[in-house]
Amino acid sequence: MHFKKLHLLSMLGLGLTLLSCDNDKDMMEEPIPPIAMPNVAPAIEFSALTNNNQVVYYNARNLSSPIRTISISGLANSEQIISIDYRPATGQLYGLSNTSRLYLINEMSGLATALGSSSFTPALSGSTSSIDFNPTVDRIRLVGNGSQNLRLHPELGAVVATDGNINGITNPMIGAIAYTNSFAGATSTQLFTIDATTDKLYLQNPPNDGGQQEIGSLEVDFTDISGFDILSPSNYGMAVNRKDNESRLYQINLSTGKATWIGIFPTNTNIIEIAFKTEPIAYAVSDDQKLYRINLNNGATNMSSISGLNTNEMIVGIDFRPANGSLFAITNQSRLLTINTSNGQTAVVGSTLNPMIQGTNFGFDFNPVVDRIRLISNTRQNLRLHPDLGTVVATDGMLSPGTPVGTATAYSNNFPQTTSTIMYVIDSNTNQLFIQNPPNDGILTLVGGLGINIENNNGFDIGGFSNNAYGIFKVNGQNAVYRVQLSNGATTKMFNVNFEVTAMSVGLGF
């Protein structure tokens, strides 16, 4: 009986074991779905606009730890910035508000400066709108999620043209747009759009007609498109989709339309737009009247011929106006001009200056505090010019002490609504950097030597965002771009350029 009892228990145990194995098999046949995880994002930085008027700076590979955050100020009550983009021509951050206004946004303080005196017309239509710069013509494309399709002027804050309604999609809901080749001097570009109705990527071609040409499916339900931009020169596309109270970052394949999840933003962060900052740019005018665009990262250049000049007229000074981003110039015929940065076309401001400019080499720069132009020369001339009227506001004290040869000048804090600035002067005779203080008196105080022997024809300017100073100097027969230390005047060579310079200006966003 003992044996039989053990045998019975053994059989029962075997049955339980077999039953247990069968259950395991059943469980293995119904696996638990894996938790979806994003693909690895590239280590690239971008700016993101939130729904509460903040700009947050991220590295795509580490969305959990923002680099920094600024709060946008200077807006009217209940006004909201709803879209942003960087201007390739200057590197400045632009914002579109829900009141149909364009703003320049200071990336250090967050202070917004309105462009134009009032809201543009026609006003925004639809529930959302997206802006992006066309780099070939330096104009802003605005597309609404209904059918609106506008061109805006980045310096006037006005509508340049009301273009053809969005077409080619039934009940379009274009939530975001982006151009390729976003760099100064680009000669070709394409405008891509993302539509929330069809969850597809399109090419708007031609942009002015509004026609949508399908590229392909996103393969993701983009319920609430919350930004789209394309990084140049790689033309890497990224977009944000807001779903289930989460803002998710996607890579967009511009060839197929496929969206690949690459990251998720922190909880309670509602992203509504993203933008890639364009590469740092400087402009220079050559003695044969070409407008050169210089990439300050790698030295790459492209150029346009300057048009609209008189016979034997030469540009001897250029600078960007901080108040609106316009490029101004002065010529050897005492005429004040503006220059279209995309094609070199000039327009006259006012009439011939009185008194006329005196000398052969000139410094020309905006005082950002008072929005007036300072002009100095190698003959010690010291003038103030009005940028709207094209007239001489005042003939100020000649440069002193002694007989300095001031051939270049630049003000610090080159951004709108600044309350302080310092005027720097380069003397190409003594190869030294000075501070002119007070500017109206022309009194120069030595900062330090440049450490190089430069010629009279040169360029010099200070970035509006970084306050970094750059110069184009000819040393031992070779023109090159240099960094200039404003604390002591010392220079560091960056790279050579192969033209004779008469003037220089740095994009205000750098």
C-alpha positions in Angstrom: 0.0 0.0 0.0 2.8 2.4 0.7 4.2 1.8 -2.8 0.9 2.2 -4.4 0.3 5.4 -2.5 3.6 6.8 -3.6 2.9 5.8 -7.2 -0.4 7.6 -7.1 1.2 10.7 -5.7 3.8 10.5 -8.3 1.2 10.2 -11.1 -0.7 13.2 -9.6 2.6 15.2 -9.5 3.4 14.4 -13.1 -0.1 15.5 -14.1 0.3 18.8 -12.3 3.7 19.2 -13.9 2.2 18.5 -17.4 -0.6 20.9 -16.7 1.8 23.5 -15.5 3.9 23.1 -18.7 0.8 23.4 -20.9 -0.1 26.7 -19.1 3.4 28.0 -19.7 3.1 27.1 -23.4 -0.2 29.0 -23.6 1.4 32.0 -21.9 4.3 31.9 -24.3 1.8 31.9 -27.3 0.4 35.3 -26.0 3.5 37.5 -25.3 3.1 40.9 -23.6 3.7 43.6 -26.2 7.1 45.4 -25.7 7.1 49.0 -24.6 7.7 51.3 -27.6 10.9 53.2 -27.4 12.2 56.1 -29.5 15.1 55.7 -31.9 18.4 57.4 -31.1 18.3 61.1 -31.9 21.2 63.0 -33.5 23.2 65.3 -31.2 21.9 68.5 -32.7 20.6 71.6 -31.0 17.4 73.4 -31.8 14.9 75.9 -30.3 11.4 75.1 -29.3 8.5 77.4 -28.7 6.0 76.5 -25.9 2.3 77.4 -25.6 3.1 79.8 -22.7 5.5 82.1 -24.6 8.8 80.5 -23.8 11.7 79.5 -26.0 13.4 76.4 -24.8 16.8 75.3 -26.2 17.4 71.6 -26.5 19.8 69.0 -27.7 17.7 66.4 -29.6 19.6 63.6 -27.8 18.8 64.9 -24.3 15.2 66.3 -24.3 14.9 65.7 -20.5 17.5 68.4 -19.7 16.9 71.7 -21.6 20.1 73.8 -22.3 18.3 77.0 -21.2 15.0 78.7 -21.3 13.9 82.3 -22.0 10.5 83.9 -21.4 9.2 86.1 -24.1 8.3 89.6 -22.9 7.1 92.9 -24.6 3.8 91.4 -25.8 0.4 92.8 -25.3 -2.0 91.2 -22.8 -3.2 87.8 -24.0 -0.9 88.0 -27.0 0.9 84.7 -27.9 3.8 83.8 -30.1 2.5 80.9 -32.2 5.4 80.3 -34.6 9.1 81.0 -34.9 11.9 80.8 -37.4 15.5 82.0 -37.8 16.3 84.5 -40.6 19.2 83.0 -42.6 20.4 86.4 -43.7 21.0 87.6 -40.1 20.5 84.7 -37.7 17.8 86.6 -35.8 14.9 84.8 -34.2 11.5 85.9 -35.6 8.1 85.2 -34.0 4.6 85.4 -35.3 1.9 86.3 -32.9 -1.8 85.5 -32.8 -2.5 89.2 -33.4 -1.0 89.1 -36.9 2.3 90.8 -35.9 5.9 89.9 -36.6 8.5 90.2 -33.8 12.2 90.1 -33.4 13.0 88.0 -30.2 16.1 88.8 -28.2 17.6 85.4 -27.5 19.3 86.6 -24.3 16.6 88.5 -22.6 13.4 87.3 -24.4 12.4 90.8 -25.2 10.2 91.0 -28.3 10.4 94.0 -30.7 7.5 94.5 -33.1 8.2 95.0 -36.8 5.9 97.6 -38.4 3.5 99.9 -36.6 0.5 97.7 -36.6 -0.9 94.2 -37.4 -0.4 93.2 -41.0 -3.3 92.7 -43.4 -4.8 90.4 -44.5 -4.9 89.1 -40.9 -4.3 85.4 -39.9 -7.1 83.0 -40.7 -7.5 79.5 -39.4 -6.8 78.2 -36.0 -3.0 77.8 -36.4 -0.4 79.3 -38.7 3.3 78.5 -39.4 6.1 80.7 -40.7 9.4 79.8 -42.4 12.0 81.9 -44.3 12.6 81.4 -48.0 16.4 81.7 -48.0 16.6 82.5 -51.7 14.6 85.8 -51.5 14.8 86.6 -47.8 11.1 86.6 -47.3 8.8 84.8 -44.9 6.3 82.3 -46.0 3.1 82.0 -43.8 0.7 79.2 -44.3 -2.5 78.8 -42.2 -4.1 75.4 -41.4 -7.0 76.4 -43.6 -5.9 77.6 -47.0 -4.1 80.9 -46.3 -0.7 81.4 -48.1 1.1 84.7 -47.6 4.5 86.3 -48.1 5.8 88.7 -45.4 8.6 91.3 -45.4 11.1 90.6 -42.5 12.1 94.2 -42.1 8.7 95.9 -42.5 6.5 93.3 -40.8 4.0 93.7 -43.7 2.4 91.4 -46.2 4.3 91.4 -49.5 1.8 89.3 -51.4 -1.4 87.2 -50.9 -0.6 84.1 -52.8 -2.7 81.3 -54.1 -4.8 79.3 -51.6 -3.5 75.9 -50.5 -4.8 73.4 -53.0 -4.4 69.8 -53.9 -5.7 68.4 -50.6 -9.4 68.2 -49.6 -10.0 70.2 -46.5 -6.3 70.9 -45.9 -4.9 71.2 -42.4 -1.3 72.3 -43.0 0.1 72.4 -39.5 3.8 73.2 -40.2 6.1 74.2 -43.1 9.8 74.3 -43.7 12.2 75.3 -46.4 15.4 73.4 -47.4 18.9 75.1 -47.9 18.4 77.7 -45.1 21.5 79.6 -45.5 22.3 83.1 -46.7 22.9 83.3 -50.4 21.0 80.0 -51.2 20.1 79.8 -54.9 17.6 77.0 -54.6 15.1 75.7 -52.0 12.0 73.5 -51.6 9.1 74.2 -49.3 7.8 71.1 -47.5 4.5 71.0 -45.6 2.8 68.5 -43.2 -0.9 68.0 -43.3 -2.8 66.7 -40.3 -5.9 65.6 -42.3 -4.0 63.1 -44.5 -1.0 62.5 -42.2 1.3 63.1 -45.2 4.3 65.1 -46.2 3.9 67.4 -49.2 6.0 69.6 -51.4 4.4 73.0 -52.0 5.4 73.7 -55.5 5.5 76.4 -56.6 5.1 78.0 -53.2 3.3 81.1 -54.5 0.6 78.9 -56.1 -0.1 76.8 -53.0 -0.2 73.5 -54.8 0.5 70.4 -52.7 2.5 67.5 -54.2 2.4 64.4 -52.2 5.8 63.0 -51.0 4.5 60.2 -48.8 2.8 59.0 -45.6 4.1 59.9 -42.2 3.0 56.4 -41.1 2.1 58.1 -37.8 -1.2 59.8 -36.8 -0.1 63.5 -36.5 -3.2 64.6 -34.5 -1.7 68.0 -33.5 1.3 69.0 -35.6 3.4 71.2 -33.3 6.4 72.4 -35.4 8.5 71.3 -38.3 11.9 72.6 -39.5 14.8 71.5 -41.7 18.5 71.7 -40.7 20.9 73.0 -43.2 23.1 72.1 -44.9 22.2 68.4 -44.2 18.5 69.0 -44.9 17.6 66.9 -41.9 13.9 67.3 -41.0 12.4 67.2 -37.6 8.8 67.7 -36.4 6.8 67.6 -33.2 3.5 65.8 -32.7 1.2 66.5 -29.7 -0.8 63.5 -28.7 -2.2 62.1 -25.5 -0.8 65.2 -23.7 2.7 64.4 -24.8 5.0 66.3 -27.2 7.0 63.8 -29.3 9.9 64.6 -31.5 10.2 62.9 -34.9 12.7 62.7 -37.7 11.0 63.3 -41.1 12.4 61.6 -44.2 12.0 64.2 -46.9 12.3 61.6 -49.6 9.5 59.3 -48.4 7.6 61.2 -45.8 8.1 58.6 -43.1 8.2 59.9 -39.5 10.5 58.2 -37.0 10.1 58.8 -33.3 13.3 60.0 -31.8 12.4 61.5 -28.4 9.8 62.8 -26.0 9.7 66.1 -24.3 9.4 66.5 -20.5 5.9 66.1 -19.0 3.8 69.3 -19.0 5.9 70.8 -21.7 3.6 71.7 -24.6 5.8 72.4 -27.7 4.0 74.3 -30.5 7.0 75.0 -32.9 10.6 74.2 -33.4 13.4 76.0 -35.3 17.1 75.4 -36.2 19.4 78.3 -35.8 21.2 79.2 -39.0 25.0 79.3 -39.4 26.8 82.5 -38.4 27.1 84.9 -41.3 29.1 88.1 -42.1 28.9 90.3 -45.1 31.6 92.2 -46.9 31.8 94.5 -49.9 34.7 94.2 -52.2 36.4 97.0 -54.2 34.8 95.7 -57.4 31.3 96.1 -55.8 30.4 92.6 -54.9 28.4 91.6 -51.8 30.1 88.6 -50.2 28.4 86.4 -47.7 30.9 84.7 -45.4 30.2 81.7 -43.2 32.1 82.4 -40.0 32.2 78.7 -39.0 34.0 77.4 -42.1 35.0 80.4 -44.3 32.7 79.4 -47.2 31.6 82.3 -49.3 29.1 83.2 -52.0 28.4 86.6 -53.5 26.1 88.8 -55.5 26.9 91.8 -57.7 25.7 95.1 -56.2 23.3 96.9 -58.5 21.8 100.4 -58.6 25.0 102.4 -58.1 26.1 105.5 -60.1 29.1 105.6 -62.4 32.3 105.4 -60.3 30.2 105.0 -57.1 31.6 102.6 -54.5 30.3 101.4 -51.2 32.7 102.3 -48.4 30.7 101.2 -45.3 27.9 98.8 -44.4 26.0 97.9 -41.3 22.8 96.2 -40.2 20.2 98.3 -38.4 19.3 96.6 -35.1 15.8 98.0 -35.0 14.6 96.1 -38.1 17.5 94.1 -39.6 17.9 96.2 -42.7 21.4 96.3 -44.3 22.5 100.0 -44.8 25.4 101.3 -46.8 27.3 104.6 -47.4 29.0 105.4 -50.7 31.9 107.5 -51.8 29.4 109.8 -53.3 27.8 110.6 -49.9 24.7 108.6 -50.6 22.9 106.5 -48.0 21.5 103.2 -49.3 19.9 100.0 -48.2 21.0 96.7 -49.8 18.9 93.6 -50.4 21.0 90.8 -48.8 19.7 88.2 -51.2 20.5 89.9 -54.5 22.6 93.0 -53.9 20.0 95.4 -55.2 20.3 98.9 -53.6 17.7 101.6 -52.8 18.5 105.2 -52.0 17.6 106.7 -48.7 17.2 110.5 -48.8 19.5 112.6 -50.9 23.2 113.4 -51.0 24.5 114.1 -47.5 25.3 117.6 -46.4 28.1 118.0 -45.3 29.5 115.3 -47.6 31.8 112.6 -46.3 35.5 113.5 -46.3 38.3 111.0 -46.7 39.1 107.7 -48.4 38.4 105.2 -45.6 35.4 105.2 -43.3 33.9 103.6 -40.3 30.1 103.2 -40.4 27.9 101.7 -37.7 24.6 101.9 -36.0 24.3 103.2 -32.4 21.6 100.7 -31.2 20.5 102.9 -28.3 19.4 105.9 -30.3 19.0 104.2 -33.8 21.3 106.6 -35.5 24.3 105.9 -37.7 27.9 106.9 -36.7 30.3 107.8 -39.5 34.0 108.4 -39.0 36.8 108.8 -41.4 40.6 108.7 -41.8 40.4 112.6 -41.9 39.0 112.6 -38.3 35.4 113.4 -39.5 32.7 112.4 -37.0 29.0 112.5 -38.2 25.6 111.3 -37.1 23.2 110.2 -39.8 19.4 109.6 -39.8 18.5 106.1 -41.2 15.0 107.1 -42.3 15.7 110.5 -43.7 19.1 110.0 -45.2 20.4 113.2 -43.7 23.2 114.4 -41.4 21.8 114.8 -37.9 24.9 116.4 -36.4 28.5 117.2 -37.2 30.2 116.1 -34.1 33.7 116.7 -32.6 36.6 115.6 -34.7 38.5 112.5 -33.6 41.2 113.3 -31.0 43.7 113.5 -29.4 46.3 114.0 -32.1 45.6 112.9 -35.6 44.1 109.4 -35.4 43.3 107.5 -38.6 39.9 106.0 -37.7 39.1 103.6 -40.6 36.6 101.3 -38.9 34.1 101.4 -36.0 31.6 99.2 -34.3 29.1 99.5 -31.4 28.5 96.7 -28.8 25.0 95.4 -27.8 23.7 95.4 -31.3 20.1 94.5 -30.6 16.8 96.5 -30.4 15.8 98.3 -27.2 19.3 98.1 -25.6 20.0 100.8 -23.0 23.8 100.7 -23.2 26.5 100.4 -25.8 30.3 101.1 -26.3 31.7 102.5 -29.5 35.0 100.9 -30.7 37.4 102.4 -33.3 40.3 100.9 -35.2 43.2 103.1 -36.1 44.9 101.5 -39.1 47.9 103.9 -38.8 48.8 102.8 -35.2 47.2 99.3 -35.5 45.3 99.9 -32.3 41.8 99.5 -30.9 40.2 102.4 -29.1 37.0 103.3 -27.4 35.4 106.5 -28.5 33.8 108.1 -25.4 31.7 110.1 -25.6 31.0 109.3 -29.2 29.8 112.8 -30.0 33.0 114.4 -28.7 35.3 112.1 -30.7 37.7 111.4 -27.8 39.6 108.1 -28.2 40.9 106.0 -25.3 43.3 103.2 -26.1 42.2 99.6 -25.5 45.3 97.9 -26.9 47.3 96.9 -30.0 46.0 94.6 -32.7 49.3 92.7 -32.8 49.3 92.9 -36.7 50.1 95.6 -39.3 46.9 96.3 -41.2 46.1 98.4 -44.3 43.6 101.2 -44.4 41.0 99.2 -46.4 39.4 96.9 -43.8 36.2 95.8 -42.1 35.1 95.5 -38.5 31.9 94.7 -36.7 30.5 93.2 -33.5 27.9 90.4 -33.3 24.5 91.4 -31.8 24.0 88.1 -29.9 27.5 87.2 -28.8 29.2 90.6 -28.7 32.1 88.9 -30.4 34.1 91.2 -32.7 35.4 90.3 -36.1 37.5 92.1 -38.7 38.7 91.6 -42.2 42.3 92.9 -42.4 44.9 92.9 -45.1 48.2 91.8 -43.5 51.4 91.2 -45.5 49.3 91.2 -48.7 46.7 88.7 -47.6 43.1 89.5 -46.7 41.7 87.4 -43.9 39.0 87.3 -41.2 40.2 87.8 -37.7 38.7 87.6 -34.2 39.3 90.8 -32.2 39.4 90.8 -28.4 37.5 93.9 -27.2 39.2 93.7 -23.8 42.7 94.2 -25.1 42.6 94.6 -28.9 44.5 91.3 -29.7 43.6 89.6 -32.9 43.4 85.9 -33.9 43.4 84.9 -37.5 40.5 82.6 -38.6 40.8 82.1 -42.4 41.8 83.9 -45.6 39.4 85.6 -48.1 40.3 86.2 -51.7 38.9 89.7 -52.3 39.8 93.3 -51.4 37.4 94.6 -48.8 36.0 98.0 -48.4 33.3 97.3 -45.7 32.0 94.6 -43.4 29.0 93.7 -41.2 28.1 90.7 -39.0 24.6 89.2 -38.9 22.8 90.6 -35.9 21.8 87.2 -34.6 25.3 86.0 -34.0 
